Structure formats: C-alpha cells, structure tokens
C-alpha cells in the first residue's frame, strides 16, 4: 500500500533521511479531505490535533508514532497543527489538546483528549480498528463487485448470525434482498439496526418495492370502475411507485391525503417513503413535499 506524504517525510529517531515513515504524515486544511476523509474509506485514519507549545502533546506523540509503526498499515496517523489550521479545529470541535480523532468511511467514529498512557491508547485503537466481521463484510462487497452474489450473501448472513446488529452487514444484505424482491426479510434485517439515514432510506425502498409485482392495468381498471374509491387509488399509487413511476404516484397519493378519508395517513406515509428513496434534493421531493405540507395544514 503506497501512502502519499503531504509534507517532508517523518523519519524514525536515529534513522537516515532515506527511511521515511509512510504510516504518518503532517496535514493541513487543504490536504485534509484527501489525506483523512477519502483515505479513511480504505483504512482507519487517526488524527492527532496538537501544537508545538503543548507539553502533553509531546508526551502523546511518541506513543502514537510507535503504535502506528507497529500497526504496519492497519491504520494511519495524521498530525494537524491546531495553530496553523484553526478552521479544522473548529470544524471538529477541538477544545483541548492533544485531541485524537479516529476516522472511518469519511466520518469521525471515536476520540479522546489528553495524553493517555500507552496501554489506554492501545485499548482505544482496538476499538476503532476493523474486526474480523468487518473484514467479512468487505469480502462480501468484493464478491458483489465480482458478481458472486451467492458468496456475498453467505458472508453477510454469517456476520449477522454472530452480530445481528452489525450495521454494514445489515444494510448490505438488506439492499441485496430488496433487489431480489425479498422485502419482508429486508425489513426484518433493517429493524435490528440503528436508525441511520441509510437504514431509513432502505426501509422506504423496501416498502415501495413490495408492490413491484402488482398489476398496474388491473388496478387502473379498479379505480376507473369506482373513481371515489381511495383504497383503489392508494393501491394504484403504491404499484406505480414500485415501478419508479413516482410523479403519477405522487399525484394519486396527494388526492388521497386531500380527501382526508381512512386512507389519508397511509398515503402520507407512502409519500414520505418516496421522499426517502429520492432524497431531499430531488426536484420531485421538493415539489411534492411542499404540496403535502399545504394539504395537511
């Protein structure tokens, strides 16, 4: 694994200049998005916010550097001078130094403040490094990219058998189940996970996808035969949404909401599910969310 150094390479004490430590780099505001956020999608990155005048920082830095060298690429150490990069300190809420923040998948996952002793730092690192289950999830994702969905599903199910609330395994398996039409099981898997935006998006997708097999022509005929039947209108709207025909689905759902009958709340929830799949910035979400609000108040 080749790691880009963003400053003159740091070298071991007593080592020659020809022996750079590729596990460590000094990073500024400009380099941070690539050196930390992007890089942490491949390997955990530990950021040491420090300053030259800080005594405890000088106690902690050798410990972090030693452990980074021992890690041999399992994680990488980045040092940020808070005096030279005050905007980064503000962005990540650094109020005291040394402040150490671990990043994975582009987001902070844990942190500590102060010059902890080496055993405490070792223990903290164990908590932020990928587990054997995380490695199995990565293997499953590689299998998906290779088109080996059988192996991917086996790996993900093995992880969830051991850790039912493993977030990455759960969302990955749920996405596979939704794609194959097994929406009820997908919702069961998602129900064991923490309610993150990704989990909520997949839950919305599962509920919408559950109507993919419905016969739109038959449902249209039912509504034509009884135009005042909101149950038929709701069923048709959900079937259209299941086929990604979102705009006509929205129009039907809005009519049901405005009629304020027994199906009104179900129609409102169906619209929210579609918003969740499309995302907040989609033009249809922006348009119909406003119309939904106007219909409710």
C-alpha positions as CSV (number, residue, x, y, z in Angstrom):
1,X,0.0,0.0,0.0
2,X,1.5,3.3,-1.1
3,X,0.6,6.3,1.0
4,X,1.1,9.8,-0.2
5,X,3.0,12.1,2.2
6,X,1.7,15.6,2.4
7,X,4.8,17.1,4.0
8,X,8.5,16.1,4.2
9,X,8.5,12.5,5.3
10,X,8.7,11.9,9.0
11,X,11.7,9.7,10.0
12,X,12.4,7.4,12.9
13,X,14.7,8.8,15.6
14,X,18.3,7.9,14.6
15,X,17.2,6.8,11.1
16,X,18.6,8.2,7.9
17,X,16.6,10.5,5.7
18,X,16.2,7.6,3.3
19,X,13.9,5.8,5.7
20,X,10.5,7.7,5.7
21,X,7.6,6.5,7.9
22,X,4.7,6.1,5.4
23,X,2.3,5.4,8.3
24,X,2.4,9.1,9.3
25,X,2.0,12.5,7.7
26,X,1.5,16.1,8.6
27,X,-1.6,17.5,7.0
28,X,-3.1,21.0,6.6
29,X,-6.6,22.2,5.8
30,X,-6.1,21.9,2.0
31,X,-5.0,18.2,2.2
32,X,-7.4,17.1,4.9
33,X,-10.3,15.9,2.6
34,X,-8.0,13.5,0.7
35,X,-5.5,12.6,3.4
36,X,-8.1,11.9,6.0
37,X,-11.7,11.8,4.8
38,X,-11.1,10.0,1.5
39,X,-8.2,7.8,2.8
40,X,-10.3,6.6,5.8
41,X,-12.6,4.8,3.3
42,X,-9.7,2.5,2.7
43,X,-8.0,2.3,6.1
44,X,-8.8,3.9,9.5
45,X,-7.0,7.3,9.9
46,X,-6.2,8.6,13.4
47,X,-5.8,12.4,13.5
48,X,-3.6,13.9,16.3
49,X,-4.6,17.6,16.8
50,X,-1.5,19.1,18.5
51,X,0.6,22.3,18.9
52,X,4.3,22.9,19.3
53,X,3.8,24.6,22.7
54,X,1.7,21.8,24.1
55,X,3.6,19.7,26.7
56,X,1.0,16.8,26.9
57,X,1.1,16.7,23.0
58,X,4.9,16.0,23.2
59,X,4.1,13.1,25.6
60,X,1.4,11.5,23.5
61,X,3.0,11.9,20.0
62,X,5.8,9.3,20.5
63,X,3.2,6.8,21.7
64,X,1.0,7.3,18.7
65,X,4.0,7.2,16.3
66,X,5.3,4.0,18.0
67,X,1.9,2.3,17.7
68,X,1.4,3.5,14.1
69,X,4.7,1.9,13.2
70,X,3.7,-1.4,14.9
71,X,0.4,-1.3,13.1
72,X,2.2,-1.7,9.8
73,X,-0.5,-0.1,7.7
74,X,-3.5,-1.3,9.7
75,X,-4.2,2.3,10.4
76,X,-2.5,5.6,9.6
77,X,-1.5,8.6,11.7
78,X,-2.1,12.1,10.6
79,X,-0.9,15.2,12.6
80,X,-2.7,18.5,12.4
81,X,-1.1,21.6,13.9
82,X,-4.1,23.5,15.5
83,X,-2.3,26.9,15.4
84,X,-1.8,26.6,11.6
85,X,-5.2,25.0,10.9
86,X,-7.7,26.6,13.3
87,X,-10.6,26.1,10.9
88,X,-10.2,22.3,11.2
89,X,-10.1,22.6,15.0
90,X,-13.4,24.5,14.9
91,X,-15.0,22.0,12.4
92,X,-14.3,19.0,14.6
93,X,-14.9,20.6,17.9
94,X,-11.4,20.5,19.2
95,X,-11.4,22.4,22.5
96,X,-8.4,20.9,24.2
97,X,-5.2,19.3,23.0
98,X,-3.9,16.8,22.4
99,X,-7.2,15.7,20.8
100,X,-7.2,12.5,18.9
101,X,-10.0,11.6,16.5
102,X,-10.4,8.3,14.5
103,X,-12.0,8.4,11.1
104,X,-13.5,5.6,9.1
105,X,-15.5,5.8,5.9
106,X,-15.1,9.5,5.9
107,X,-16.6,10.3,9.3
108,X,-15.3,10.5,12.9
109,X,-16.1,7.3,14.9
110,X,-14.3,7.9,18.2
111,X,-12.0,10.3,20.0
112,X,-10.1,11.1,23.2
113,X,-8.5,14.2,24.7
114,X,-5.3,14.3,26.8
115,X,-2.0,12.3,27.0
116,X,-3.3,8.9,27.7
117,X,-0.8,6.2,28.7
118,X,0.3,3.7,26.1
119,X,-1.9,0.8,27.4
120,X,-5.0,3.1,27.2
121,X,-4.2,4.2,23.7
122,X,-3.7,0.5,22.6
123,X,-7.1,-0.3,24.0
124,X,-8.7,2.6,22.3
125,X,-7.1,1.6,18.9
126,X,-8.5,-1.9,19.3
127,X,-12.0,-0.3,19.3
128,X,-11.6,1.6,16.1
129,X,-9.8,-1.0,14.0
130,X,-11.9,-3.2,11.7
131,X,-12.9,-6.5,13.3
132,X,-13.0,-9.9,11.7
133,X,-16.7,-9.3,11.0
134,X,-15.8,-6.0,9.2
135,X,-13.3,-7.9,7.1
136,X,-16.0,-10.4,6.1
137,X,-18.3,-7.6,5.1
138,X,-15.5,-6.1,2.9
139,X,-15.0,-9.6,1.4
140,X,-18.8,-9.8,0.7
141,X,-18.7,-6.4,-1.0
142,X,-15.8,-7.5,-3.2
143,X,-17.8,-10.6,-4.1
144,X,-20.7,-8.4,-5.2
145,X,-18.4,-6.4,-7.4
146,X,-17.3,-9.7,-9.0
147,X,-20.9,-10.8,-9.5
148,X,-20.6,-13.6,-7.0
149,X,-23.9,-12.8,-5.1
150,X,-24.1,-16.3,-3.5
151,X,-20.8,-15.9,-1.7
152,X,-21.7,-12.3,-0.8
153,X,-25.0,-13.3,0.8
154,X,-23.3,-16.2,2.7
155,X,-20.7,-13.9,4.1
156,X,-23.2,-11.3,5.2
157,X,-25.5,-13.8,6.8
158,X,-22.6,-15.3,8.7
159,X,-21.8,-11.9,10.1
160,X,-25.4,-11.2,11.1
161,X,-25.7,-14.7,12.7
162,X,-22.8,-13.6,15.0
163,X,-23.6,-9.9,15.3
164,X,-27.3,-9.3,14.4
165,X,-27.0,-5.5,14.6
166,X,-23.8,-5.2,12.5
167,X,-24.7,-2.0,10.6
168,X,-22.7,-2.6,7.4
169,X,-23.6,-6.2,7.1
170,X,-27.3,-5.5,7.7
171,X,-27.6,-2.7,5.2
172,X,-25.6,-4.6,2.5
173,X,-27.8,-7.7,2.9
174,X,-31.0,-5.6,3.0
175,X,-30.0,-4.0,-0.3
176,X,-29.5,-7.4,-1.8
177,X,-32.8,-8.7,-0.5
178,X,-34.7,-5.6,-1.8
179,X,-33.1,-6.1,-5.3
180,X,-34.3,-9.8,-5.3
181,X,-37.8,-8.9,-4.1
182,X,-37.5,-10.3,-0.6
183,X,-38.7,-7.1,1.0
184,X,-40.3,-8.6,4.2
185,X,-37.0,-10.2,5.2
186,X,-35.1,-6.9,4.3
187,X,-37.3,-5.0,6.7
188,X,-36.7,-7.6,9.5
189,X,-32.9,-7.2,9.0
190,X,-33.1,-3.4,9.0
191,X,-35.3,-3.4,12.1
192,X,-32.3,-4.8,14.1
193,X,-30.1,-1.9,13.1
194,X,-29.6,1.6,14.5
195,X,-32.0,4.1,12.7
196,X,-29.4,5.9,10.5
197,X,-30.4,7.8,7.3
198,X,-29.2,4.8,5.2
199,X,-31.3,2.4,7.2
200,X,-34.4,4.6,6.8
201,X,-33.7,5.0,3.1
202,X,-33.6,1.2,2.7
203,X,-36.7,0.8,4.7
204,X,-38.5,3.2,2.4
205,X,-37.2,1.4,-0.6
206,X,-38.3,-2.0,0.8
207,X,-41.8,-0.8,1.4
208,X,-42.1,0.7,-2.0
209,X,-40.5,-2.3,-3.7
210,X,-43.0,-4.6,-2.1
211,X,-45.6,-3.5,-4.7
212,X,-43.4,-4.1,-7.8
213,X,-45.3,-7.2,-8.8
214,X,-48.8,-5.6,-8.7
215,X,-50.7,-5.4,-11.9
216,X,-51.0,-1.7,-12.7
217,X,-53.5,-2.2,-15.5
218,X,-55.8,-4.2,-13.2
219,X,-55.5,-1.5,-10.5
220,X,-56.2,1.2,-13.0
221,X,-59.4,-0.6,-14.1
222,X,-60.5,-0.9,-10.5
223,X,-60.1,2.8,-10.0
224,X,-61.9,3.6,-13.3
225,X,-64.8,1.5,-12.2
226,X,-65.0,3.4,-8.8
227,X,-63.3,6.8,-9.1
228,X,-64.2,7.7,-5.5
229,X,-62.5,4.6,-4.0
230,X,-59.4,5.9,-2.2
231,X,-58.4,2.3,-1.3
232,X,-58.1,1.6,-5.0
233,X,-56.3,4.9,-5.6
234,X,-53.8,4.2,-2.9
235,X,-53.1,0.7,-4.2
236,X,-52.5,2.0,-7.7
237,X,-50.2,4.8,-6.4
238,X,-48.1,2.2,-4.5
239,X,-47.9,0.0,-7.5
240,X,-46.7,2.9,-9.7
241,X,-44.1,3.9,-7.0
242,X,-42.9,0.3,-7.0
243,X,-42.2,0.7,-10.7
244,X,-40.4,4.0,-10.2
245,X,-43.2,6.0,-11.8
246,X,-43.0,8.5,-9.0
247,X,-44.8,11.6,-10.3
248,X,-48.2,9.9,-11.1
249,X,-47.9,8.1,-7.8
250,X,-47.4,11.4,-6.0
251,X,-50.5,12.8,-7.7
252,X,-52.7,9.9,-6.7
253,X,-51.3,10.0,-3.1
254,X,-51.9,13.7,-2.8
255,X,-55.6,13.2,-3.8
256,X,-56.0,10.6,-1.1
257,X,-54.4,12.9,1.5
258,X,-56.6,15.8,0.5
259,X,-59.8,13.6,0.7
260,X,-58.9,13.1,4.4
261,X,-60.5,9.6,4.5
262,X,-59.4,6.5,6.3
263,X,-56.5,6.0,3.8
264,X,-55.2,9.5,4.2
265,X,-52.4,8.7,6.7
266,X,-51.3,5.7,4.7
267,X,-51.0,7.9,1.7
268,X,-49.0,10.4,3.6
269,X,-46.6,7.7,4.8
270,X,-46.2,6.4,1.3
271,X,-45.2,9.8,0.1
272,X,-42.6,10.0,2.9
273,X,-41.2,6.7,1.7
274,X,-40.8,8.0,-1.8
275,X,-39.1,11.1,-0.5
276,X,-36.7,8.9,1.4
277,X,-35.8,7.0,-1.8
278,X,-35.4,10.0,-4.0
279,X,-33.5,12.1,-1.4
280,X,-34.2,15.6,0.0
281,X,-32.7,17.4,-3.0
282,X,-34.6,15.7,-5.8
283,X,-36.9,18.1,-7.7
284,X,-40.0,15.8,-7.1
285,X,-39.3,15.7,-3.4
286,X,-39.0,19.5,-3.2
287,X,-42.2,20.0,-5.2
288,X,-44.4,17.3,-3.6
289,X,-43.2,17.8,0.0
290,X,-44.4,21.4,-0.3
291,X,-47.8,20.3,-1.7
292,X,-48.1,17.7,1.0
293,X,-47.5,20.3,3.7
294,X,-50.1,22.5,2.1
295,X,-52.6,19.7,2.1
296,X,-52.1,18.9,5.8
297,X,-52.4,22.4,7.2
